[in-house]
Amino acid sequence: MRSLSLFLYLAIGSSIHVMAQQQAGLQGINYQAIARNSKGSLLSSQTVNVRFSILSGSPNGAAVYTEKHTTTTTSLGLFTLSIGKGTPEQGTFAAIPWSDGNHYLKVDIDAQNNGNFVSIGTSPFLSVPYALYAANNAVGPKGDVGAAGPQGIQGPVGSTGPQGLVGLQGVPGPQGLQGIQGGTGPQGLVGPQGLQGTQGPQGDPGIQGPSWQIQSAAYNANGTLSITTNNTPATITTTNAAWAATGNAGTGAGNSFIGTTDASPLVIKTNGNAATNERMRFTATPQIVMNGVNPQSGNVLTVYGSGHPSAINSATNQTGYPINGYSTSNYAGIYGENNAGGQGVAGVNTGNGIGVQGTNQGSGYGVYGYSSMGYGVQGITGNAGTTIAGVRGISQHPNGTGVIAIGNNLNNPIVYIGNGAGLQAHGANYGIYASSTTAASVGILAVGYNSSPINFANSGIIGSGTTYGVVGFTWNATVNGSWGGYFDNDFSTNGYAWVGGRNNGTDYAILSSGVKSTMVKDKKGDNRIMYCPEAPEVLFQDYGTGQLKNGAAHITLDEVLVRNIHVDDKHPLKVFIQLEGECNGVFVTNKSATGFDVKELQKGKSNTPFTWQIIASRADITDASGKVLSSYADLRFPVGPTRPVPTKVATTLADFSSPQPALPEKLKEMEAAVIDAAFQNLHFATGKAEIASSSFSSLDSLSALLTQRPSSFLLLDGHTDNEGSDAFNKKLSLQRSEAVKTYLVNKGIPASRIITNGHGATQPVAEEKQLNRRVEMKITDHAGIQ
């Protein structure tokens, strides 16, 4: 409600006129004023209600007469009324006792026409309206002649009246018609302000202004928001766009993106905003981190699994496998490709586990190793610049075998003749043990029929075939815990995966706690990683388009999808609709495993197009009798298998009965001095992993030493003082080892030759804290051998 205070500026003094009509006189007092609001602005061409009250004796005296007028102001805010000609509300104008004494005029205004009158003020009649008094034939005794008042404007000469009574001219006559509005002149003097009256009660709400009602609001396919109203313009659309939860259309890579425009990282969190709720971080560089904050040096994607010092979360059945890949078609669950001198898929293990393990349940062998005690397959190469493989077997006969190896004097080895093999090896301890000690060589190179040998430097196993390079297979197809293959990176707490197997009655392609991903090319031809969405249930999705016809549409699902989803009250079909036009809105009904209906609200009859998305539970796999072979429909966060603990095996070649190369000679005194100097001069600030510049020269000498020994590995063990928590110190100690590794990699040392560990404050060497902030260094000719 808007409250207006109105001021009336008296434009013409009142005058009394009498018009005789038969025996009674029609009486009135002219009243003219200009109406303004509280800001001084004219109330132009506006209907107002005016109430006049004539009070007896004083400004607060009783009203002897009250009347109301309704009039319209001119464009200049002027209005003219005649007191006595309005609608009486109290008394009659003719019965006013003018002879009883002074009288006062009170004026009330209703500017909003809602019955809410506002008092403008009360003023005395400066001249008693004797003409009215005389017109009522109430002539009293003649009073003394008063002092002559100021001469008024000369009025028209009338007939000579009786002397003594003040003529009508005493009160200023009516003002002439308002002339054409001229330029605004100086503000005239305002008459003395009357006494402020007491605050009146709150008035009724004012007249409702023009209505503006939102009829609908919806996001468009391109992410802009359109609001439809009952005013003009009918539809308002935003310039900027938002990303819809169901995706946008019409975007362009040049100006549509999700991310930041400054050097701040883009952080994705779920289930809260605490630090532990962070799931993914896109840094200002082309590096991405999952379940952590700091990327590893040289990595585009860094994923931290359970137990790693840099992992934000280490949760059972959640962060155990950093990367999983699943495939049920003719494509690989995990695919790696390298077109230069690197590796498409590389497995490195610096502990007692296995770098690459492959198992196949088919009729051939990509990689197969069997041993009751030792290694099934092991390939080591360390001679830079050569293409020598630890093991290489080639058979160009359709049923031939490249290599058949039998060890430990086995009497009845199982030798497969049927389809042949690249390599067959049998032993009591190790089916295959292959080692290469020169740089850029391969532990095992297996080439199938009519295939070409290939080389990936520093690989443990290489498999080449026209159909499969490496195949893993198990015959226990329906037994829980049977898998075609298992891959593990012991240095990453989540870097392990089961491939092609069964767990708790459900078949899996790949089971791992890591992310599943693929790669695409950007405009520069560089590979960019994309990630698969994951859910706590086994779900199928489908998408499509539809269009309302007279307000209704039916969507029939693909029959192949229908055969493989499970829909009931416990497993309802989830349907999502995105309208692509205006209508009253829609709802989904009659959902089943074969389709659903879309109907317009309020019984609308529009023909609006739309897109739809459905999510449904995957149906169990059953045989002809209905027996469940693999359960899917009721799975939700099922319990996964426990990571197997590898049995520690021999770490030196001298442990084997066959002749082995001797262990590396002890470092020369000069080389030992280089390592000692690098260790003694390596300094870090408290709580930081930044290497002091005073340490650079000693690290440069260490880099030169490693360059001279291309087959050697460097082991870095980081330590901290006891300032901070155990978790912080363990993380910081690993970061310090990584800082040294990064420095040496930048000097040209391959990252694969440097192994880092972090021990926190668990192994102090002195009471002085600075001495405990250290990175111990050891050189060996075998990764993981100290």
Summary of the structure (lengths in Angstrom):
residues: 786
radius of gyration: 49.1
end to end distance: 86.3
largest distance: 161.5
contacts: 2162
relative contact order: 0.07
helix: 11%
strand: 29%
